[in-house]
């Protein structure tokens, strides 16, 4: 049976969640700082893109090896390694004097993030009993989901009073508190039967993830039919095929594909990926809309997204109770349907809409994503048991990370196609250079309209409407994906864990039962 969940475990969860929160914030905190960084470091647009993407790429690449290493050598030990790497890279980022150096520092910071996302979930599965574990995983998941919309708020507040370096310096004392708290409260846990790291498999997985995510990032920027995009995605496909071929033949694979035979793990993981895609699309599109169409400042945008966090807190609280009362199937399917409903409400927003419609959609969306993520993550991680919790959490989080990257690219592509198609009628008569600038972004269209004076009012209105139409198309497409995910989970996700899984519980802490 799992160890009894006492006050020490809850304190340990609080300190781990603090570290997770900082990692999640850093996914989005730079969205409001990039203009300042561009001026300070003379960074090009491509370099700004890589300052953001280096963090995501390195994080996705580190997750699978981190889970296996944690199971084998100790999750607490690896947690400390992740905190040290992340904190040290934050100091380096704050001291950077060039864009290239900042890209490198952000990549190292991403490695720390790639460790800190799966390992706390594995520790949580090991130190909490069956009754408390869903609530504990809900708190841990809320730290990830809530930290992402918190990023623009934190970044806006810091930039209001300090330089861009502050968005990295603020990480250091928080990580120090998390490190000290975890040192004092967490026991070591590991899987005594964990195999050694599959080095070849790890290299193939890292290569596949990096090339896939890079190709997806490259698509909207350079075109899906560009040679660089096609070549990168083809390379990713080759590496994925080689990884699957290798993993089926190696004695101790990096990913135990038998995990997917457990429907609570496989369909719970699918639900977390779908919910993460929905979260990523909203967090990508909504800040752009609020700043470029509504005209909010960076701090104003962050404040207007507070209802997302409020909804997530509500969903993360209600979801585990629904799981307990009616079962995982009802809780997850209900969460995905509520999430999709929130997306549908947000798709109704137009340039003339009041903020009340936005806030309503944010709360509904947040409640659905928070509830679905909390219950689905518990379903997936609890299904594998404490012994392989690190590997299971790493697989789930890696798929979520890749899904989030795909969501950014797909959402951006849908937005771009609809925006250009709906804007083109308003561009007749403009010089080619001005028309191209307007097609490139709504910000570019506003700049062209400004140069036209009073005559540009029509172009500005057309661009804002076209952007709204593109955002609506992307949100409705994602709502449709949530509906499909809900139907699949309704059909395949078990309502309750099998008795054998429930009786196995989670692994005892290392040193208690080796």
C-alpha positions in Angstrom: 0.0 0.0 0.0 1.0 3.6 -0.4 2.5 5.4 2.5 0.2 7.4 4.6 -0.1 11.0 3.5 0.8 13.2 6.5 1.5 16.9 7.0 5.1 16.4 5.9 3.9 15.2 2.5 1.6 18.2 2.0 4.5 20.6 2.8 6.7 18.7 0.4 4.0 19.1 -2.3 3.8 22.8 -1.6 7.5 23.3 -2.1 7.6 21.1 -5.2 4.6 23.1 -6.6 6.5 26.3 -6.0 9.3 25.0 -8.2 6.8 23.8 -10.8 5.0 27.2 -10.8 8.2 29.0 -11.7 9.0 26.6 -14.5 5.5 27.1 -15.9 5.7 30.9 -15.6 8.9 30.9 -17.6 7.0 29.4 -20.6 5.1 32.6 -21.1 6.8 35.4 -19.0 9.0 36.5 -21.9 6.0 37.2 -24.1 5.8 40.7 -22.7 9.6 41.2 -22.3 10.7 40.4 -25.9 10.3 44.0 -27.3 12.6 45.2 -24.5 15.1 42.4 -25.0 15.1 43.1 -28.7 16.1 46.7 -28.1 18.6 45.9 -25.3 20.4 43.0 -27.0 19.9 44.1 -30.6 18.1 40.8 -31.3 16.6 39.9 -34.6 13.1 38.5 -35.0 14.6 35.0 -35.5 16.7 35.3 -32.4 13.7 36.4 -30.4 11.8 33.3 -31.6 14.7 31.1 -30.5 14.9 32.8 -27.1 11.4 31.4 -26.6 11.8 28.1 -28.5 15.1 27.0 -27.0 13.4 26.6 -23.6 10.6 24.5 -25.1 12.9 22.3 -27.2 15.4 21.5 -24.4 12.6 20.9 -22.0 10.8 18.4 -24.3 14.2 16.6 -25.0 15.0 16.2 -21.3 11.7 14.7 -20.0 12.0 11.1 -21.1 15.6 10.5 -19.8 14.7 12.4 -16.6 11.8 10.1 -15.7 14.0 6.9 -16.1 17.0 8.4 -14.3 14.7 9.5 -11.4 13.2 6.0 -11.1 16.7 4.4 -11.1 18.9 6.9 -9.0 16.3 8.6 -6.9 13.6 11.1 -7.7 14.5 13.5 -4.9 18.1 13.6 -6.1 17.0 14.4 -9.6 14.6 17.0 -8.4 17.5 18.8 -6.7 19.5 18.5 -9.8 16.7 20.1 -11.8 16.3 23.0 -9.3 20.0 23.7 -9.4 20.2 23.6 -13.2 17.1 25.8 -13.5 18.3 28.3 -10.9 21.8 28.5 -12.2 20.5 29.0 -15.8 18.2 31.8 -14.5 21.3 33.6 -13.1 23.1 33.1 -16.4 20.1 34.4 -18.4 19.9 37.5 -16.2 23.6 38.3 -16.8 23.6 37.7 -20.6 25.0 40.4 -22.8 24.0 39.1 -26.2 21.1 37.4 -27.9 23.1 34.3 -28.8 24.2 33.9 -25.2 20.6 34.2 -23.9 19.5 31.5 -26.4 22.1 29.2 -24.9 21.1 30.0 -21.3 17.5 29.5 -22.1 18.3 26.0 -23.5 20.0 25.1 -20.2 17.1 26.5 -18.3 14.9 24.3 -20.4 16.8 21.2 -19.4 16.1 22.1 -15.8 12.4 22.6 -16.7 12.3 19.2 -18.4 13.4 17.6 -15.2 11.1 19.6 -12.9 7.9 18.8 -14.8 7.7 15.0 -14.6 9.7 14.3 -11.4 7.4 16.1 -8.9 4.5 14.1 -10.3 6.4 10.9 -9.8 7.2 11.9 -6.2 3.6 12.8 -5.6 2.4 9.4 -6.8 4.9 7.7 -4.4 4.3 9.7 -1.2 0.5 10.1 -1.2 -2.0 7.3 -0.5 -4.8 6.4 -2.8 -7.3 8.7 -1.2 -5.2 11.9 -1.2 -3.2 11.3 -4.4 -5.9 12.7 -6.9 -6.1 15.9 -4.8 -2.3 16.2 -4.6 -1.9 15.6 -8.4 -4.6 18.2 -9.0 -2.6 20.8 -7.0 0.6 19.9 -8.9 -1.2 20.1 -12.3 -2.8 23.4 -11.3 0.7 24.8 -10.6 1.6 24.0 -14.3 -1.6 25.1 -15.8 -2.0 28.2 -13.6 1.7 29.3 -14.0 1.3 29.7 -17.8 -1.3 32.5 -17.7 0.5 34.0 -14.7 3.5 34.6 -16.9 2.3 37.7 -18.7 1.0 39.2 -15.4 4.3 38.6 -13.6 6.3 39.9 -16.6 4.1 43.0 -16.9 4.4 43.9 -13.3 8.2 43.4 -13.3 8.8 45.4 -16.5 6.6 48.2 -15.1 9.3 48.8 -12.4 12.5 47.0 -13.4 14.6 46.0 -16.5 14.0 42.7 -18.4 16.7 41.1 -16.3 14.3 41.0 -13.4 12.1 38.3 -15.1 15.1 35.9 -14.5 16.4 37.3 -11.2 13.1 36.7 -9.5 13.4 33.0 -10.1 16.5 32.7 -7.9 15.1 33.3 -4.4 11.9 31.2 -5.3 14.0 28.3 -6.4 16.2 28.6 -3.3 13.1 28.4 -1.1 11.8 25.4 -3.1 15.1 23.6 -2.8 15.4 24.2 1.0 11.8 23.2 1.6 12.1 20.0 -0.5 15.3 19.1 1.3 13.6 19.3 4.7 10.3 17.6 3.8 10.7 15.0 1.0 11.9 11.4 1.4 13.8 9.7 -1.4 11.8 7.4 -3.6 12.9 5.2 -6.4 12.1 2.0 -8.3 14.6 -0.7 -7.1 13.9 -2.7 -10.2 14.4 0.2 -12.6 16.8 -0.7 -15.5 19.8 1.3 -16.6 19.3 4.2 -19.0 18.8 3.2 -22.6 21.4 5.6 -24.0 20.8 4.9 -27.7 17.0 5.1 -27.2 17.5 8.4 -25.3 19.6 9.9 -28.1 17.0 8.8 -30.7 14.2 10.2 -28.6 15.9 13.5 -28.0 16.7 13.8 -31.7 13.2 12.9 -32.8 11.6 15.4 -30.3 13.9 18.2 -31.2 13.5 17.8 -35.0 9.8 17.4 -34.7 9.2 20.4 -32.5 11.7 22.5 -34.6 9.9 21.5 -37.8 6.5 22.4 -36.3 8.0 25.8 -35.2 9.5 26.3 -38.6 6.3 25.6 -40.5 4.3 28.8 -39.7 7.5 30.9 -39.9 8.9 29.7 -43.3 5.9 27.9 -44.8 4.8 24.3 -44.6 5.9 23.7 -48.2 9.4 25.1 -47.6 12.3 22.8 -48.1 13.6 23.4 -44.6 10.3 22.5 -43.1 9.8 19.3 -45.2 13.3 18.2 -44.6 13.2 18.7 -40.9 9.8 16.9 -40.5 11.1 14.0 -42.8 14.2 13.7 -40.5 11.9 13.6 -37.5 9.8 10.8 -39.1 13.0 8.8 -39.7 14.2 9.3 -36.2 10.8 8.3 -34.7 10.8 5.2 -36.9 14.3 4.3 -35.7 13.3 4.9 -32.1 10.3 2.6 -32.3 12.4 0.0 -34.1 15.2 0.2 -31.5 12.8 0.2 -28.5 11.1 -3.0 -29.6 14.4 -4.9 -29.7 16.4 -3.5 -26.7 16.1 -5.5 -23.4 15.4 -2.4 -21.3 13.7 0.2 -23.4 13.5 3.9 -22.5 9.8 3.8 -23.0 7.9 0.8 -21.8 5.2 0.6 -24.5 3.3 -2.0 -22.4 2.2 1.0 -20.3 -0.2 1.9 -23.2 -2.0 -1.5 -22.7 -3.5 0.0 -19.6 -6.5 2.0 -20.8 -6.3 4.3 -17.7 -2.8 5.3 -18.7 -3.3 5.5 -22.5 -6.6 7.3 -22.5 -5.8 9.4 -19.5 -2.6 10.6 -21.3 -4.7 11.3 -24.4 -7.0 13.5 -22.3 -4.1 15.4 -20.8 -2.7 16.1 -24.3 -6.1 17.3 -25.6 -6.5 19.6 -22.6 -3.0 20.9 -23.0 -3.6 21.7 -26.7 -6.7 23.7 -25.7 -4.7 25.5 -23.0 -1.8 26.3 -25.4 -4.1 27.6 -28.2 -5.8 30.1 -25.8 -2.6 31.2 -24.1 -1.1 31.8 -27.6 -4.0 33.6 -29.2 -5.7 35.5 -26.4 -2.7 37.8 -25.4 -2.1 38.7 -29.0 -5.7 39.6 -29.5 -5.9 41.6 -26.2 -2.8 43.6 -27.1 -3.1 44.0 -30.9 -6.9 44.3 -31.3 -8.2 45.5 -28.0 -5.2 47.7 -27.4 -4.3 46.5 -23.8 -0.9 47.1 -22.3 1.2 44.0 -21.3 0.1 44.3 -17.7 -3.5 45.0 -18.7 -3.4 41.8 -20.8 -2.1 39.8 -17.9 -4.8 41.1 -15.5 -7.6 40.4 -18.0 -6.5 36.7 -18.1 -6.9 36.3 -14.3 -10.3 34.6 -14.9 -8.4 31.7 -16.6 -6.6 31.0 -13.3 -9.8 31.4 -11.3 -11.5 28.8 -13.5 -8.5 26.4 -13.3 -8.6 26.6 -9.5 -12.3 25.9 -9.6 -11.9 23.0 -12.0 -8.8 21.6 -10.2 -10.9 21.5 -7.0 -14.2 20.1 -8.4 -12.6 17.6 -10.7 -11.2 15.2 -8.1 -14.5 15.3 -6.2 -16.3 14.4 -9.4 -13.8 11.6 -9.9 -14.5 10.3 -6.4 -18.3 10.5 -6.7 -19.0 9.4 -10.3 -15.7 8.0 -11.6 -12.9 9.0 -13.9 -14.9 8.7 -17.1 -17.5 11.2 -16.0 -14.9 13.6 -14.6 -12.6 13.6 -17.6 -15.3 13.6 -20.3 -17.2 16.4 -18.4 -14.0 18.4 -18.1 -13.2 18.2 -21.8 -16.7 19.1 -22.8 -16.7 22.1 -20.4 -13.3 23.1 -21.9 -14.7 22.8 -25.4 -17.7 24.9 -24.4 -15.3 27.6 -23.1 -13.5 27.6 -26.4 -16.8 27.9 -28.3 -17.8 30.9 -26.1 -14.4 32.6 -26.8 -14.9 32.0 -30.5 -17.9 34.4 -30.4 -15.6 37.4 -29.4 -15.5 40.2 -32.0 -13.7 43.5 -31.9 -16.9 45.1 -30.6 -17.5 42.5 -27.8 -17.4 43.6 -24.2 -14.8 42.1 -21.9 -17.7 40.3 -20.1 -17.9 37.8 -22.9 -14.1 37.2 -22.8 -14.2 36.7 -19.0 -17.1 34.3 -19.2 -15.3 32.2 -21.8 -12.1 32.3 -19.8 -13.8 31.0 -16.6 -15.6 28.2 -18.4 -12.5 27.3 -20.4 -10.3 27.4 -17.2 -12.7 25.2 -15.2 -12.8 22.6 -17.9 -9.0 22.5 -18.5 -8.2 22.5 -14.8 -10.7 19.7 -14.0 -9.8 17.5 -17.0 -6.0 17.9 -16.4 -6.2 17.1 -12.7 -8.2 13.9 -13.1 -6.6 12.6 -16.3 -3.1 13.1 -14.9 -4.0 11.1 -11.8 -5.6 8.4 -13.9 -2.4 8.1 -16.1 0.1 8.2 -13.3 -1.7 6.1 -10.8 -2.2 3.5 -13.4 1.5 2.7 -13.7 2.1 2.4 -9.9 4.7 4.1 -7.9 7.6 1.9 -9.2 7.4 3.3 -12.7 5.8 6.7 -11.8 8.8 8.6 -13.1 8.8 6.9 -16.5 5.0 7.2 -16.7 5.0 10.9 -15.8 7.9 11.6 -18.2 6.0 9.9 -21.1 2.8 11.8 -20.3 4.5 15.2 -20.0 6.6 14.7 -23.1 3.5 14.0 -25.1 1.9 17.1 -23.6 4.9 19.2 -24.4 4.9 18.0 -28.0 1.1 18.5 -28.2 1.5 22.1 -26.9 4.1 22.8 -29.6 1.9 21.4 -32.3 -1.0 23.5 -30.9 1.0 26.7 -31.3 1.9 25.9 -34.9 -1.6 24.7 -35.9 -3.3 27.6 -34.2 -1.0 30.0 -35.8 -1.5 28.4 -39.2 -5.3 28.5 -39.0 -5.2 32.1 -37.8 -2.9 33.1 -40.6 -4.8 31.5 -43.4 -8.2 32.9 -42.3 -6.7 36.3 -41.5 -5.1 36.7 -45.0 -8.2 35.4 -46.8 -10.5 37.8 -45.0 -8.2 40.8 -45.2 -7.3 40.6 -48.8 -10.4 42.5 -50.1 -9.3 45.5 -48.0 -5.8 45.6 -49.6 -6.8 46.5 -53.1 -5.0 49.7 -54.2 -2.2 49.5 -51.7 1.4 49.4 -52.8 2.8 45.8 -52.7 5.1 46.5 -49.8 2.3 47.9 -47.7 0.0 45.0 -48.6 2.6 42.4 -47.6 3.2 44.2 -44.3 -0.5 44.1 -43.6 -0.8 40.4 -44.5 2.1 39.6 -42.3 0.4 40.5 -39.0 -2.4 42.6 -37.5 0.3 44.8 -36.0 1.7 45.4 -39.5 -1.7 46.2 -40.7 -2.2 48.8 -37.9 1.2 50.4 -38.8 0.1 50.7 -42.5 -3.2 52.1 -41.5 -1.4 54.7 -39.3 0.6 55.9 -42.2 -2.5 56.3 -44.3 -4.0 58.7 -41.7 -7.9 59.0 -41.6 -8.1 56.9 -44.8 -6.6 53.9 -42.9 -9.5 53.5 -40.5 -11.2 51.0 -42.9 -8.0 48.9 -43.2 -7.6 48.9 -39.4 -11.2 47.8 -38.9 -10.8 45.1 -41.6 -7.6 43.8 -40.0 -9.1 43.6 -36.6 -12.1 41.7 -37.9 -10.0 39.4 -40.0 -7.8 38.6 -36.9 -11.0 37.9 -34.9 -12.3 35.6 -37.6 -9.0 33.7 -37.7 -8.9 33.4 -33.9 -12.5 32.1 -33.9 -11.6 29.5 -36.5 -8.6 28.3 -34.5 -10.7 28.1 -31.3 -13.6 26.3 -32.9 -11.2 23.8 -34.5 -9.7 23.1 -31.0 -13.2 22.8 -29.5 -13.9 20.1 -32.1 -10.8 18.3 -31.0 -11.9 18.5 -27.4 -15.3 17.0 -28.5 -13.5 14.1 -30.3 -11.3 13.5 -27.2 -14.3 13.5 -25.0 -16.1 10.9 -27.2 -13.0 8.7 -27.2 -12.6 8.8 -23.4 -16.4 8.2 -23.0 -15.9 5.0 -25.1 -12.5 3.7 -23.9 -11.5 5.3 -20.5 -12.5 3.0 -17.6 -14.7 4.6 -15.0 -12.7 3.2 -12.1 -9.3 1.6 -11.7 -9.2 -2.2 -11.8 -9.0 -3.8 -8.4 -5.5 -5.1 -9.1 -4.3 -1.7 -9.8 -5.9 -0.2 -6.8 -4.5 -2.8 -4.5 -1.0 -2.3 -5.8 -1.0 1.4 -4.8 2.3 3.2 -5.1 5.9 2.4 -4.2 7.2 2.9 -0.7 9.8 5.6 -0.1 13.4 4.4 -0.6 14.9 3.5 2.6 11.5 2.2 3.9 11.0 -0.5 1.4 13.9 -1.1 -1.1 
